[in-house]
Structure formats: C-alpha cells, structure tokens
Amino acid sequence: MNRLSAHIGYLYTDLPLADRLAAAAVDGFTAVEHPEPWAIPAPEMAQRLADLNLTFSQVTTGMGDPARQEKGLAALPNRTNDLRAAFDRALTYADTINCPFIHPMAGITTAPEAADTYQANLRWALAQLQNTNQRLLIEAITLPNYHLATLHQAAAMQDQLPEIALLFDTYHAATLGHDSAAWITENPHRIGHIHIADHPGRHQPGTGTLNFPAILQALIAINYPGAIGFEYLPTTPDSTRFLPAWKAQLSAGAST
C-alpha cells in the first residue's frame, strides 16, 4: 500500500512539533513531512520515526525570510549563497532520517534574472545529490508571483533536467484548471510525490469539488510507488476520518 503522509506543518498544529509525529501515527498515517523540521535534531527525529514506525517523505530547503514571505530561495537573485547553505543543511538532515526528497522551493520574485538563477541552482543541487539516496523535487505553486507557477513550467523544467521529480498538488492543479486524475494518467513519469487537498478552500477531502476516488484510481492504475501527502487546512478536529476509505481503496487496487 502506498504510504500515507501527514504534512505536520498543516495538521496537528495545536501540538508541539514532536508530538505531531505520534498523533499522525495514531490516526493511521505511515509517514510524515514538514518543510522545516530543524527544531528536532536529525538524530532525534530519526529515533522518533523509528519508534513510531514512520518514515519522512519530503523536506524543503527552507522558506526563506518569513518577514518578506519569500516562500523559498531557489529563484531569488542575490540569495544563491543562502540557498546553497540551506540545501546543504537539508541534505544532511534528509540523509540522517532517510528522507528521499528535497524540495528547493523557487520563491516569490519578479526579477528578470530569476529563470537563470533558478535553473543554475537546480543544476547545482542535482550535482550535490550524485551518489546520495535523495532526489530533487519541484512544485508548481499558485501563489502570486511564485516563480514556478504552472504545471507547464514544471514539466518544461523536467524536460531540461529529467533527474528532477514533480511534487503534484491536487489543490494547485485544480486552481490551474487541470483535472488531476487525467493529468496523473497522462504524466506518470513526472510524479515523485503527491499532495492532497480539496478545492476550493484547500481543506480535507470531501469538503470541495474534487473527485478523489478517481484520483486514487489514477494513482493505482499507474502503480504510483511514492507517498501520498496530505497538505490541507483542517476544518474539524476529526478531519482525518476519510483515511480508512482511502486505505481500503488503495488495498483493493493493490490486490487486483
């Protein structure tokens, strides 16, 4: 069965970061993820994950300066040194906790040299991942002036740098007007990680208009091997009550 990954930057936020791991395990998740887990030292995180029989799905290189709402550094001119230091930290952390993906978020910028900066930083990052167990993720994010804003842009970047995997987000895909099930079916080779949230609202499955049974069936049909991450804004304390039905559909699909 595919790993079901709780994004603990969105879920269980009433708890301290360390306690969110146990909460995810109790609810039936088999993996967790967080963009900036540095408050828990990597050796401690590795031990907590082992104790709870969890894995860690993906980590970013950091969000940048929160006061400036940068949302990443990889495409920001004049922040290359900061991005590379952040990448080194993320790689060391990911290696220690056996996390397979590192996501250098592009960031918010309208600078004309952003495209060249982004590609240069991605090429540099790929070079750092040679002879490691980690892969690079990119994601199309529908925030104003986010540098990598569309799936078309992300696919074009993958065509230039095929070693890169895509983080496919159902909420962002719907915002861009895509049918997630159809896009998954047509682009299985691109996808390394999945984020799940309904649309509109970015809440848990069942609160919006997305056809998640069809999305799950598309993942089953392509034999998607990765984690399914849940990055949504909960509307109720029991927002994870959909998990048994998802597990049942995934198990049924795996047995056919």
C-alpha positions as CSV (number, residue, x, y, z in Angstrom):
1,M,0.0,0.0,0.0
2,N,1.2,3.5,-0.7
3,R,2.5,5.5,2.2
4,L,0.0,8.0,3.6
5,S,1.9,11.0,4.7
6,A,0.7,13.7,7.2
7,H,2.0,17.2,6.5
8,I,2.6,18.2,10.1
9,G,3.0,21.8,9.1
10,Y,-0.7,21.8,8.4
11,L,-2.0,19.0,10.6
12,Y,-1.9,18.8,14.4
13,T,-0.7,22.3,14.7
14,D,-2.2,22.6,18.2
15,L,0.6,20.3,19.4
16,P,4.3,20.8,19.7
17,L,6.2,19.6,16.6
18,A,7.5,16.4,18.3
19,D,4.0,15.4,19.5
20,R,2.6,15.7,16.0
21,L,4.5,12.6,15.0
22,A,2.7,10.4,17.5
23,A,-0.6,12.0,16.6
24,A,-0.1,11.1,12.9
25,A,0.8,7.5,13.8
26,V,-2.3,7.2,16.0
27,D,-4.5,8.4,13.1
28,G,-3.1,5.8,10.8
29,F,-0.5,7.7,8.7
30,T,2.6,5.8,7.9
31,A,4.7,8.8,7.0
32,V,5.1,12.5,7.9
33,E,6.6,15.6,6.2
34,H,7.4,19.1,7.2
35,P,9.2,21.9,5.3
36,E,11.4,23.0,8.2
37,P,11.7,20.3,10.9
38,W,15.0,21.7,12.2
39,A,13.7,22.2,15.7
40,I,14.1,18.5,16.2
41,P,17.7,17.5,15.6
42,A,18.1,14.9,12.9
43,P,19.3,12.0,15.1
44,E,16.4,12.6,17.5
45,M,14.0,12.8,14.5
46,A,15.4,9.5,13.2
47,Q,14.8,7.8,16.5
48,R,11.3,9.2,16.9
49,L,10.4,8.0,13.4
50,A,11.8,4.5,14.1
51,D,9.9,4.3,17.5
52,L,6.6,5.2,15.8
53,N,7.2,3.1,12.6
54,L,7.0,6.2,10.5
55,T,9.1,7.4,7.5
56,F,9.7,11.0,6.5
57,S,8.5,11.8,2.9
58,Q,10.0,15.1,1.8
59,V,11.7,18.2,3.2
60,T,12.3,21.6,1.7
61,T,15.5,23.7,1.8
62,G,13.5,26.3,3.8
63,M,11.0,29.0,3.2
64,G,13.4,31.9,3.4
65,D,12.8,35.1,5.3
66,P,9.2,34.9,6.8
67,A,9.1,38.7,7.2
68,R,9.5,39.0,3.4
69,Q,7.3,36.0,2.7
70,E,9.9,34.7,0.3
71,K,8.4,31.1,0.1
72,G,11.8,29.7,-0.9
73,L,15.1,30.9,-2.3
74,A,16.0,28.9,-5.4
75,A,14.9,31.5,-8.0
76,L,15.8,34.6,-6.0
77,P,18.8,36.5,-7.4
78,N,21.4,37.5,-4.8
79,R,20.3,34.7,-2.4
80,T,22.3,31.9,-4.1
81,N,24.7,31.6,-1.2
82,D,21.8,31.4,1.3
83,L,20.1,28.8,-0.9
84,R,23.1,26.6,-1.1
85,A,23.8,26.7,2.6
86,A,20.2,25.8,3.2
87,F,20.4,23.0,0.7
88,D,23.5,21.6,2.5
89,R,21.6,21.6,5.8
90,A,18.5,19.9,4.2
91,L,20.7,17.2,2.6
92,T,22.5,16.4,5.8
93,Y,19.1,16.2,7.6
94,A,17.5,14.2,4.9
95,D,20.3,11.7,4.8
96,T,20.2,11.2,8.6
97,I,16.5,10.5,8.6
98,N,16.4,8.6,5.3
99,C,14.1,11.1,3.6
100,P,14.0,10.5,-0.2
101,F,13.1,14.0,-1.5
102,I,14.5,17.5,-1.1
103,H,12.4,20.4,-2.4
104,P,14.3,23.7,-3.0
105,M,11.2,26.0,-3.3
106,A,11.5,28.5,-6.1
107,G,10.3,31.5,-4.1
108,I,8.4,34.7,-4.9
109,T,10.1,37.0,-7.3
110,T,9.5,39.0,-10.5
111,A,13.2,39.6,-11.1
112,P,14.1,39.2,-14.8
113,E,17.1,37.0,-14.0
114,A,15.0,34.7,-11.8
115,A,14.8,32.0,-14.5
116,D,18.5,31.8,-15.0
117,T,19.1,31.8,-11.2
118,Y,16.5,29.0,-10.7
119,Q,18.0,26.8,-13.3
120,A,21.5,27.3,-12.2
121,N,20.6,26.5,-8.6
122,L,18.7,23.4,-9.6
123,R,21.7,22.2,-11.7
124,W,24.0,22.8,-8.7
125,A,21.6,20.9,-6.4
126,L,21.5,18.0,-8.7
127,A,25.2,17.8,-8.7
128,Q,25.2,17.7,-4.9
129,L,22.8,14.7,-5.0
130,Q,25.0,12.5,-7.0
131,N,25.9,9.3,-5.1
132,T,23.2,10.1,-2.5
133,N,19.8,8.4,-1.8
134,Q,17.9,11.7,-2.3
135,R,16.1,13.2,-5.3
136,L,15.2,16.7,-6.1
137,L,11.5,17.9,-6.1
138,I,9.9,20.9,-7.8
139,E,6.3,22.0,-7.4
140,A,4.0,24.4,-9.3
141,I,2.5,26.7,-6.6
142,T,-0.3,29.1,-7.4
143,L,0.8,32.0,-5.2
144,P,1.1,35.5,-6.7
145,N,4.5,35.9,-8.3
146,Y,5.7,32.5,-7.3
147,H,8.4,31.7,-9.8
148,L,7.3,28.2,-10.8
149,A,3.6,28.9,-11.1
150,T,2.2,26.3,-13.6
151,L,2.5,22.6,-14.4
152,H,3.5,23.5,-17.9
153,Q,6.6,25.4,-16.5
154,A,7.4,22.5,-14.2
155,A,7.1,19.9,-17.0
156,A,9.4,22.1,-19.2
157,M,12.0,22.2,-16.4
158,Q,11.8,18.4,-16.1
159,D,12.3,18.1,-19.8
160,Q,15.5,20.0,-19.4
161,L,16.6,18.3,-16.2
162,P,15.0,14.8,-16.3
163,E,16.5,13.8,-12.9
164,I,14.0,16.1,-11.2
165,A,10.8,14.7,-9.8
166,L,7.5,16.6,-9.6
167,L,5.5,17.2,-6.4
168,F,2.0,17.1,-7.8
169,D,-0.6,19.0,-5.7
170,T,-4.3,18.4,-6.3
171,Y,-5.3,21.9,-5.0
172,H,-2.9,23.8,-7.1
173,A,-3.7,21.6,-10.1
174,A,-7.4,22.4,-9.7
175,T,-6.6,26.1,-9.3
176,L,-4.8,26.0,-12.6
177,G,-7.9,24.3,-14.2
178,H,-6.5,20.8,-14.5
179,D,-8.3,17.5,-14.0
180,S,-6.0,15.8,-11.5
181,A,-6.9,12.2,-12.4
182,A,-6.4,12.9,-16.1
183,W,-3.1,14.7,-15.5
184,I,-1.8,11.9,-13.4
185,T,-2.8,9.3,-16.0
186,E,-1.0,11.3,-18.8
187,N,2.2,12.1,-16.8
188,P,3.1,9.2,-14.6
189,H,6.8,9.5,-15.3
190,R,6.9,13.0,-13.9
191,I,5.5,12.4,-10.4
192,G,7.6,11.8,-7.3
193,H,5.3,12.9,-4.6
194,I,1.7,13.8,-4.2
195,H,-0.1,16.5,-2.1
196,I,-3.8,16.1,-1.4
197,A,-6.2,18.9,-0.6
198,D,-9.7,19.6,-1.8
199,H,-10.7,22.6,-4.0
200,P,-11.8,25.3,-3.3
201,G,-10.7,26.1,0.2
202,R,-7.6,23.8,0.5
203,H,-9.4,21.7,3.1
204,Q,-9.6,17.9,3.7
205,P,-11.0,15.6,1.0
206,G,-14.8,15.7,0.9
207,T,-15.1,19.4,1.6
208,G,-14.9,20.6,-2.0
209,T,-15.4,19.5,-5.6
210,L,-12.5,17.2,-6.4
211,N,-13.2,13.6,-7.3
212,F,-10.8,11.8,-5.1
213,P,-11.9,8.2,-5.9
214,A,-11.0,9.0,-9.5
215,I,-7.7,10.5,-8.4
216,L,-6.9,7.4,-6.3
217,Q,-7.8,5.1,-9.1
218,A,-5.5,7.0,-11.4
219,L,-2.6,6.5,-8.9
220,I,-3.4,2.9,-8.6
221,A,-3.6,2.5,-12.4
222,I,-0.1,4.0,-12.9
223,N,1.3,1.9,-10.0
224,Y,2.4,5.0,-8.2
225,P,5.1,3.9,-5.8
226,G,5.5,7.1,-3.7
227,A,3.9,8.7,-0.7
228,I,0.5,10.4,-0.8
229,G,0.9,13.6,1.3
230,F,-2.0,15.4,3.0
231,E,-1.3,19.1,3.0
232,Y,-4.7,20.6,3.8
233,L,-6.2,23.1,6.3
234,P,-8.4,21.0,8.6
235,T,-11.9,22.3,9.2
236,T,-12.8,19.9,12.1
237,P,-10.8,18.1,14.8
238,D,-11.6,14.7,13.1
239,S,-10.5,15.8,9.6
240,T,-8.7,12.5,9.0
241,R,-11.9,10.4,9.2
242,F,-11.6,9.8,5.4
243,L,-8.4,7.7,5.9
244,P,-10.0,4.2,6.3
245,A,-11.8,4.6,3.0
246,W,-8.6,5.7,1.3
247,K,-6.7,2.7,2.7
248,A,-9.5,0.4,1.6
249,Q,-9.4,1.7,-2.0
250,L,-5.6,1.5,-2.1
251,S,-5.6,-2.0,-0.7
252,A,-8.3,-3.1,-3.1
253,G,-6.4,-1.6,-6.0
254,A,-3.1,-3.3,-5.0
255,S,-4.8,-6.7,-4.9
256,T,-6.2,-6.5,-8.4
